[in-house]
Amino acid sequence: MAVKIYDSLSGIKQDLPNSRPIRLFVCGPTVYDFPHLGHARTYIAFDTIARYLKSQKIKIFYLQNITDVDDKIIERAKEQNISPIELATQFEREYHIFEKKLRIKGIKYARATKHIPQIVKQIQTLIKKGHAYKIDGDGYYFDISTFPEYGKLSKRTVLQAEDATSRIDETINKRNKGDFALWKFPTDKSLTQGCVRDENIPELNPPASGNKKIAFKIVFGEPLWHTSLGWGRPGWHIEDTAITEHYFGPQYDIHGGGVDLKFPHHEAEITQQESASGKKPMVKIWMHAGFLLINGKKMSKSLKNFITINDFIGKYPPETLRLLINQNHYRSPFNYMEASADQANNTLKKIQKILKIFSIIKQKGSVSAEIKKTLGIAELNFKEAMDDDFNTPKALASIFELINALEPNICLPARDVPKGQKLNKNEAIAAQKFIISKMELFLGIALKTPKMPPNIAKLAKERELCRSHKQFAQSDLLRNKIEGLGYIVEDMPIGQLVTKK
């Protein structure tokens, strides 16, 4: 079965594009605050998707932008009385720290501030083709009336784009209320004359593709570049299309992001890129991760339900968050509840325990036809689920079904297991490899259990020896000693299991 992906534009599942490498762009963060569960939901989902495709020997060029110049960054920096560059650098660092903790990798990053020449070039093209216009003292704007298909992704009409709830880059001088900024001039022209800048902030002058460097200044907390468009800074939407055109060309394979970005951000991207290049479609497949809710409500600091990644991993392991997110299909709304996090954490512990049980099986033997069949069915079900629009809940179900099928063969006394079905060491190793490969390689969920300290291992060995000689009093004393040191001892039909509390 070929990989099928739901395309948000057409509303149907499409075959994975044939091009290699697959060019995947996912909207990156605006770096002005600590990463939160909404970021985790989107970026873990797309990391899982990229991992799966790579596991199928499909090459990927995974690109993310970093919005490091934006109104939100400027406002937050003013509140903290620091440079917007300093603020953006700080929170970009926090973003990469969180990615490392959550095992998100294999991404090329492109900062907006490092692509000013590309941004200016695309705006100049839009001006030349009659899609953009200038408002003196304000900036350059895209005229959405020049793009008849505006709204085709979000299914919003031009009239709906002008409604009170959808206005963007508000100014009374725009031609249409839905027009959006491409290049923003300083709020006061005098700011570009004898500019004041923080001498401690390094210049960001990126080479303009072999041309002279672009003059850059920070004026009263506002980053400004001097280009053919005049002093100013880019709008939010234009950076993405300028960056993707630079790395991928005017058309590429997959564009991803949160569903909250569908309008106006992704709509503006289509409008800009297809107007600039004249080529359609901009991308073959649009992918959108579902909304994040906290106990059924939108996450908001005012509601005091804003949860950062640091908040979460202060209470649970990072692997629990990856499991929790993968238990929900990437397109479905993700309603975070602490009870769900607890349940995911317990599920993770159960899987780790099963793997530990597999490791203590000593009975020798070859892998039976029955076990091969069971593993084969699990393999098939996992692949079918992932090939069908990356259905991680079903993929996880195939792993849990395998565990449930094998659990009686390792946890019940031999007399209660049908003859010939007791799991041997080679069968346990085969099952262990399947579970670890699917959880770690495909879903990014690490399952390594801490190595038992030498003193605990020594006590456990002494206790097992006592049990084999039916010295139960001494065995009980050793159990109490082990448990007093923070470990749990379980006597199973296949042997003694010692795990950390």
C-alpha positions in Angstrom: 0.0 0.0 0.0 1.3 3.4 -1.0 1.4 6.2 1.7 -1.8 8.2 1.6 -2.0 11.7 3.0 -5.1 13.8 3.6 -4.8 17.1 1.7 -6.5 20.0 3.5 -7.0 21.9 0.2 -8.8 19.2 -1.8 -10.3 17.4 1.2 -9.2 14.0 -0.1 -6.4 11.6 0.6 -3.6 11.8 -2.0 -0.6 9.6 -2.8 2.7 10.7 -1.3 4.4 12.7 -4.1 7.0 10.9 -6.2 9.7 13.5 -6.0 12.9 12.7 -3.9 13.7 14.0 -1.6 10.3 14.9 -0.3 10.4 18.7 0.3 8.5 19.3 3.6 8.0 22.7 5.1 6.4 23.2 8.5 5.8 26.7 9.9 8.2 27.2 12.8 7.8 29.2 16.0 7.7 32.9 16.6 10.4 33.1 19.3 9.1 35.4 22.0 8.1 33.0 24.8 8.7 29.5 26.1 7.5 26.6 23.9 4.1 25.2 25.0 2.0 22.1 24.5 0.6 23.6 21.3 4.1 23.6 19.8 4.7 20.1 21.1 1.5 18.8 19.5 2.4 20.1 16.0 6.2 19.5 16.0 6.0 16.0 17.6 3.3 15.1 15.0 5.5 16.2 12.1 8.6 14.6 13.6 6.7 11.3 13.7 5.7 11.7 10.1 9.2 12.5 9.0 10.6 9.5 11.0 8.2 7.1 9.4 8.9 8.2 5.8 12.7 8.0 6.5 12.2 4.5 7.9 10.6 3.6 4.5 13.8 4.7 2.8 12.2 7.9 1.6 14.5 10.9 1.6 13.2 14.1 3.1 14.3 17.7 3.1 12.5 19.0 6.2 12.6 22.8 6.5 11.3 25.1 9.3 11.4 28.9 9.4 12.2 30.7 12.7 10.2 34.0 13.0 12.8 36.1 14.8 11.4 39.5 13.8 7.7 40.2 14.5 5.4 42.6 16.3 5.0 40.1 19.2 8.8 39.9 19.7 9.1 43.7 19.6 6.3 44.2 22.1 7.7 41.6 24.6 11.2 43.0 24.3 9.9 46.5 25.2 8.1 45.0 28.2 11.4 43.4 29.4 13.5 46.4 28.4 15.9 44.3 26.2 16.7 44.2 22.5 14.3 42.2 20.3 17.3 40.4 18.9 18.4 39.4 22.4 14.8 38.2 23.2 14.5 36.2 19.9 17.9 34.6 20.4 17.0 33.6 24.0 13.7 31.9 23.0 15.1 30.3 19.8 17.6 28.6 22.1 14.7 27.5 24.4 12.9 26.1 21.4 15.9 24.0 20.3 16.4 22.8 23.9 12.8 21.5 24.0 13.2 19.8 20.6 16.3 18.0 21.9 14.5 16.8 25.0 11.6 15.5 22.9 13.9 13.9 20.4 12.8 16.1 17.5 15.6 16.1 14.9 16.5 16.2 11.2 15.3 19.7 10.5 17.0 22.6 8.6 16.2 25.9 10.2 15.9 29.3 8.3 15.7 32.5 10.4 13.7 35.3 8.8 16.4 37.8 9.7 18.9 35.8 7.6 16.7 36.0 4.5 15.9 39.7 4.1 17.3 39.7 0.5 15.0 36.9 -0.5 12.0 38.6 1.2 12.7 41.9 -0.6 13.1 40.1 -4.0 9.7 38.4 -3.7 8.0 41.7 -2.6 9.6 43.5 -5.6 8.1 40.8 -7.9 4.7 41.2 -6.4 4.9 45.0 -6.9 6.0 44.6 -10.5 3.1 42.2 -11.3 0.6 44.6 -9.7 -0.3 42.5 -6.7 1.2 44.9 -4.1 0.8 48.6 -3.4 2.4 51.2 -1.1 0.8 53.2 1.7 3.0 56.1 2.5 4.2 56.1 6.1 2.9 52.5 6.6 4.3 49.9 4.2 3.7 47.7 1.3 0.5 45.5 1.2 -0.9 42.7 -0.9 -4.1 43.5 -2.7 -6.2 40.4 -2.3 -8.6 41.5 -5.0 -5.9 40.7 -7.5 -6.0 37.0 -6.6 -9.4 35.6 -7.4 -8.7 32.3 -5.7 -8.1 33.9 -2.3 -9.7 31.7 0.4 -9.5 28.4 -1.5 -7.6 26.7 1.4 -9.7 27.9 4.3 -12.9 28.1 2.2 -13.4 31.7 3.1 -14.6 34.3 0.6 -13.0 37.7 0.1 -16.0 39.2 1.9 -15.4 36.8 4.9 -11.7 37.8 4.8 -12.9 41.3 5.6 -15.1 40.5 8.5 -14.4 42.0 11.9 -12.9 38.8 13.4 -10.5 38.2 10.5 -8.8 41.6 10.0 -5.1 41.5 9.8 -2.5 44.3 9.8 -5.3 46.9 10.6 -5.0 50.3 8.9 -7.6 52.6 7.5 -5.7 53.2 4.3 -5.8 49.7 2.9 -7.7 49.0 -0.3 -9.4 45.9 1.2 -9.7 45.1 4.9 -8.3 41.7 4.3 -5.1 43.0 2.7 -2.0 42.0 4.6 1.4 43.6 5.1 4.5 42.6 3.1 6.9 45.3 4.3 6.4 47.5 7.3 7.9 51.0 7.5 9.0 52.6 10.8 6.2 54.2 12.6 8.0 57.5 12.5 10.2 58.5 9.5 12.5 60.4 11.7 13.5 57.1 13.4 15.7 56.3 10.3 17.7 59.5 10.6 20.4 59.5 13.2 19.2 56.2 14.4 19.7 55.1 18.0 20.8 51.5 18.3 22.1 49.2 21.0 25.9 48.9 20.4 25.9 45.6 22.3 23.7 43.9 19.7 25.7 42.3 16.8 24.8 43.3 13.3 22.5 40.9 11.4 23.7 42.0 8.0 23.2 38.9 5.8 25.0 38.9 2.4 22.5 39.7 -0.4 23.5 36.7 -2.6 26.9 38.2 -3.4 25.8 41.8 -3.3 26.6 44.4 -0.6 25.4 43.8 2.9 22.1 45.3 3.9 22.2 48.2 6.4 20.6 47.2 9.7 19.6 49.3 12.8 17.7 48.8 16.0 15.7 52.0 16.5 13.9 52.5 19.8 13.5 48.7 20.0 12.4 48.2 16.4 14.7 46.2 14.0 15.0 47.9 10.6 16.7 47.1 7.4 17.5 49.5 4.6 16.6 48.0 1.2 15.2 49.1 -2.1 11.8 49.1 -0.4 13.0 51.7 2.1 13.8 51.3 5.8 11.5 48.7 7.3 11.0 45.1 8.3 9.1 42.1 6.8 5.5 41.2 7.4 4.8 37.8 9.0 3.5 35.9 5.9 6.1 36.9 3.4 9.0 35.3 5.2 7.7 31.8 4.7 7.2 32.0 1.0 10.5 33.8 0.4 12.3 31.1 2.4 10.6 28.1 0.7 11.1 29.6 -2.7 14.8 30.0 -1.9 15.3 26.4 -0.8 12.6 24.5 -2.7 11.6 26.7 -5.7 8.1 28.1 -6.3 6.5 24.6 -6.0 7.1 21.8 -3.6 5.6 18.7 -2.0 4.2 19.2 1.5 3.4 22.2 3.7 2.5 21.5 7.3 1.5 23.4 10.4 -1.2 23.9 13.0 -4.8 24.2 11.8 -4.9 27.6 13.5 -2.5 28.9 10.8 -4.8 27.9 7.9 -6.3 31.4 7.9 -5.0 33.9 7.4 -1.3 32.7 7.4 -1.4 29.8 5.0 -4.0 31.5 2.8 -1.6 34.5 2.5 1.3 32.2 1.6 -0.7 30.7 -1.3 -1.7 34.1 -2.4 1.8 35.5 -2.4 3.6 32.5 -3.9 1.2 31.7 -6.7 0.9 35.4 -7.6 4.7 35.9 -7.6 5.6 32.8 -9.6 2.4 32.3 -11.7 2.7 28.6 -11.0 0.0 26.5 -9.4 -0.3 24.7 -7.1 2.2 26.2 -4.6 2.3 22.8 -2.8 1.0 19.4 -3.7 -0.3 18.5 -0.2 -1.4 20.7 2.7 -1.3 19.1 6.1 -2.8 20.6 9.3 -2.4 19.4 12.9 -5.6 19.7 14.9 -6.4 22.2 17.6 -5.0 21.9 21.1 -7.5 22.2 24.0 -6.8 22.1 27.7 -9.6 20.4 29.6 -11.9 21.3 26.6 -10.9 24.9 26.5 -8.5 26.9 24.4 -5.1 27.3 26.1 -4.7 30.8 27.5 -2.7 32.5 30.1 -5.8 34.5 31.2 -7.6 31.2 31.9 -4.5 30.0 33.8 -4.3 26.8 31.7 -1.2 27.7 29.8 1.2 24.8 29.9 4.8 25.0 28.8 6.9 22.1 27.8 9.0 22.7 30.9 5.8 22.5 33.0 5.0 19.2 31.5 8.4 17.5 31.7 8.8 18.8 35.2 6.1 16.2 36.1 6.4 13.5 33.4 9.1 12.1 31.3 9.4 13.5 27.7 8.5 10.1 26.4 5.1 10.4 28.0 4.3 13.5 26.0 5.3 11.8 22.8 3.1 8.8 23.6 0.2 11.1 24.6 0.4 13.1 21.4 0.8 10.0 19.2 -2.3 8.4 20.9 -4.3 11.1 19.0 -4.4 11.3 15.2 -2.5 14.4 14.1 -5.6 15.9 12.4 -7.9 15.4 15.3 -8.4 18.0 18.1 -6.1 17.1 21.0 -7.8 17.7 24.3 -5.1 17.6 27.0 -6.2 16.5 30.5 -3.9 15.6 33.4 -5.8 12.3 33.7 -4.9 11.4 30.1 -1.2 12.3 30.9 -1.3 10.0 33.9 -2.8 7.2 31.8 -0.2 7.6 29.1 2.6 7.6 31.7 1.2 4.3 33.2 1.0 2.8 29.7 4.6 3.7 29.1 5.6 2.0 32.4 3.6 -1.1 31.4 5.5 -1.3 28.1 8.8 -0.9 29.8 7.8 -3.6 32.3 6.9 -6.0 29.5 10.3 -5.4 27.9 12.0 -6.0 31.2 10.1 -9.3 31.6 11.2 -10.3 28.1 14.8 -9.8 29.1 14.7 -12.3 32.0 13.3 -15.2 30.0 15.9 -18.0 30.0 14.1 -20.9 28.3 15.9 -21.6 25.0 14.2 -22.5 21.7 13.5 -21.3 18.2 10.9 -18.8 17.1 7.7 -20.8 16.5 5.5 -20.5 13.4 2.7 -19.2 15.7 4.9 -16.3 17.1 6.1 -15.5 13.6 2.5 -15.2 12.5 1.6 -13.0 15.5 4.5 -10.7 14.8 3.8 -10.6 11.1 0.2 -9.5 11.7 1.4 -6.8 14.1 3.9 -5.6 11.5 1.2 -5.5 8.8 -1.3 -3.7 11.0 1.4 -1.1 12.0 2.4 -0.4 8.4 -1.2 -0.2 7.2 -2.0 2.3 9.9 1.0 4.6 9.2 0.5 4.4 5.4 -3.1 5.6 5.9 -2.4 9.2 6.7 -0.1 8.4 9.6 -2.7 6.9 11.8 -0.6 6.7 15.0 -3.5 5.6 17.3 -4.0 2.5 15.1 -0.3 2.0 14.8 0.0 2.0 18.6 -3.0 -0.3 18.9 -1.1 -2.9 16.8 1.7 -2.8 19.5 -0.7 -3.0 22.4 -2.5 -5.9 20.7 0.8 -7.8 20.3 1.6 -7.2 24.0 -1.9 -8.4 25.1 -1.4 -11.5 22.9 2.0 -12.4 24.4 1.4 -11.4 28.0 -0.3 -14.6 29.1 2.6 -16.5 27.6 5.1 -14.9 30.0 3.0 -13.9 33.1 0.9 -17.0 33.7 2.3 -20.2 35.4 3.3 -22.9 32.8 0.4 -25.1 33.8 -2.1 -22.4 32.7 -0.5 -21.8 29.3 -1.4 -24.2 26.4 1.3 -26.6 25.7 4.0 -25.2 23.4 3.0 -21.6 23.8 5.3 -20.6 26.6 7.5 -17.8 25.2 11.1 -18.7 24.9 14.2 -16.4 24.9 14.5 -16.1 21.1 10.7 -15.4 20.7 11.0 -12.8 23.5 13.9 -11.1 21.7 12.0 -11.0 18.4 9.0 -9.4 20.2 11.3 -7.0 22.1 12.9 -5.9 18.8 9.6 -5.3 17.2 8.2 -3.2 20.0 11.4 -1.1 20.5 11.8 -0.5 16.8 8.3 0.7 16.4 8.2 2.8 19.5 11.7 4.4 19.2 12.5 4.4 15.5 9.1 5.3 14.1 7.3 7.1 17.0 10.4 8.6 18.7 9.4 7.1 22.1 12.6 6.0 24.0 12.0 2.8 26.0 15.4 2.3 27.6 15.1 1.4 31.3 17.7 2.5 33.8 20.5 -0.1 34.4 20.1 -1.8 37.8 22.8 -0.6 40.2 25.4 -3.2 41.2 24.3 -3.3 44.8 20.7 -4.0 43.8 21.7 -6.6 41.2 23.8 -8.4 43.9 20.9 -8.5 46.4 18.5 -9.7 43.7 20.9 -12.5 42.7 21.3 -13.5 46.4 17.5 -13.6 46.8 17.0 -15.6 43.7 19.5 -18.2 45.0 17.6 -18.3 48.3 14.4 -18.9 46.5 15.9 -21.7 44.5 16.9 -23.4 47.8 13.5 -22.7 49.3 15.1 -20.4 52.0 11.9 -18.3 52.0 12.7 -16.4 55.3 16.0 -15.2 54.0 14.4 -14.4 50.6 11.7 -12.2 52.3 14.4 -10.3 54.2 16.3 -9.6 51.0 13.0 -8.5 49.3 12.4 -6.0 52.1 16.0 -4.7 51.8 15.7 -4.3 48.0 12.3 -2.5 48.3 13.7 -0.3 51.0 16.2 0.9 48.4 13.5 2.0 46.0 12.9 -1.1 43.9 9.9 -3.4 43.5 10.4 -7.2 43.5 7.9 -9.5 41.7 8.1 -13.3 41.6 6.9 -14.5 38.2 6.6 -17.9 36.7 9.6 -17.2 34.5 11.7 -15.7 37.3 12.3 -12.7 39.5 11.5 -9.3 38.2 13.1 -6.2 39.8 12.0 -2.8 38.7 12.5 0.8 40.0 9.5 2.2 41.9 
